[in-house]
Amino acid sequence: MGEYLLRCPRCGRPQPPSALDCANDDSLLRTEYVAKRLTLREDLPGLWKFIDWLPVKGPLRGSGEKPVTFRSQVLARELGLSRLYISFSGYWPEREARMATCSFKDLEAPPTVERLMERKEGQALVVASAGNTARAFAQAASAAGLPLVLVVPTSGESRLWTTVPPSESICVVSVKGDYTEAIDLAARLAGEAGFVGEGGARNVARRDGMGVVVLDAALAMGALPDHYFQAVGSGTGGIAAWEASLRLIGDGRFGSSLPRLHLAQNSPCAPLYAAWTGSAAPQGSCPGGMYDDVLYNRKPPYAVPGGVRDALEGTAGTVCAISNGEASLARQLFEEGEGIDILPAAAVAVAALQRAAASGSVKKDDLILLNITGGGVSRVREELEIFTLKSDIEADPSALSSASDKSLVAEIEEILGRRAPR
Ligand SMILES: *Cc1c(COP(=O)(O)O)cnc(C)c1O
């Protein structure tokens, strides 16, 4: 099991095991595992094979598929690359990929849910999302029977589905407002007694779960890649890839140089690109008109110690901004070449690789890892049963903004309590 210490990368002090922040500064805390050498636990299913480097005591049964890594033939040839590997997070049974909510949020949710269950505090987890994150947490919480509150803008309700019957201990709160208002309401709810937020990029279970992409790939390739390509919104996956690579260097068997991070955003709604290149921050209608709005995050963990900027500086990384047109062509190229549908976000990463190959910023024989962060939705629709989650409560965006108004908390507790006594 993953025995570890939480340490602040800035001040170097150990922190309490469930801390999200350092007591002294705003760094992203990092796990320091007792096992310095990665031993694959073949007896455990899915991503739990990497439990040595996950912050949990045991696996969450019924949840936690892992991505697959394979060497690309067709796309590699199209791009003129000889050593291109693809990490695929999604549903593709022919390649043994069975992440049923079809994105690499399926790597974050199971360790987060398991870690929370192990704390045995009985809190309900609060997640604001109407997309890949919500589906992944709904699926993992259903496996665990963990009380979960999904806070979604009304417009996102139809995107909530799972491939297992959703458990009775999920409460869907739809907010009569936009995504930002849903996030703000979720933050207020998470501050109430009996509720807890998932912590986003600050949660090591999320980051180390995503790190499995690099761990799985390094085992498949026999080495750390020279380059890592991923489409980012918050950039948490980039931080996770960097941290996992540091651990693999510590292991000693996978080389001693860090992969260069190539993070891709969708222009013009590209705050990380703006921050890294010093160009004007996006304004106006974002995320309206984006190729994939999962790639828009208003407050990415960029400048915090241990955040995206440190990850880019530590790896001589870059950020690029991809247009909708480039992404759309790249998606077609990938889907025809590799034979599986991918999420629009993943196409943005393909376009970034295509650009880097054309410009010579990656060389023909470089060892490259392309993170396909989501795909196979059309395969899921063909093969699995889809369960849609229904809204339980309609909330006003201003709910919980005054200390005297706790009626929403009472309503949620009634729903959770009625269904699943805690
Ligand atoms: C969440 C997500 C991303 C971006 O992830 P980061 O948190 O920015 O690393 C990319 N692709 C898909 C499919 C996603 O769901």
The ligand as a Tripos MOL2 file, in Angstrom:
@<TRIPOS>MOLECULE
LIG
   15    15     1     0     0
SMALL
NO_CHARGES

@<TRIPOS>ATOM
      1 C1         -9.9310   17.4420  -17.4760 C.3       1 LIG1
      2 C2         -9.5010   17.0950  -18.8400 C.ar      1 LIG1
      3 C3         -8.3620   17.6500  -19.4360 C.ar      1 LIG1
      4 C4         -7.5110   18.6980  -18.7720 C.3       1 LIG1
      5 O1         -6.9640   18.2600  -17.6080 O.3       1 LIG1
      6 P1         -6.0740   19.1090  -16.6140 P.3       1 LIG1
      7 O2         -6.7750   19.0570  -15.3110 O.co2     1 LIG1
      8 O3         -5.9480   20.4970  -17.1240 O.co2     1 LIG1
      9 O4         -4.7630   18.4180  -16.6050 O.co2     1 LIG1
     10 C5         -8.0080   17.2100  -20.6860 C.ar      1 LIG1
     11 N1         -8.7450   16.3030  -21.3510 N.ar      1 LIG1
     12 C6         -9.8490   15.7570  -20.8140 C.ar      1 LIG1
     13 C7        -10.6160   14.7580  -21.6040 C.3       1 LIG1
     14 C8        -10.2710   16.1260  -19.5490 C.ar      1 LIG1
     15 O5        -11.3730   15.5840  -19.0190 O.3       1 LIG1
@<TRIPOS>BOND
     1     1     2 1
     2     2     3 ar
     3     2    14 ar
     4     3     4 1
     5     3    10 ar
     6     4     5 1
     7     5     6 1
     8     6     7 2
     9     6     8 1
    10     6     9 1
    11    10    11 ar
    12    11    12 ar
    13    12    13 1
    14    12    14 ar
    15    14    15 1
@<TRIPOS>SUBSTRUCTURE
     1 LIG1         1 GROUP 0 **** ****
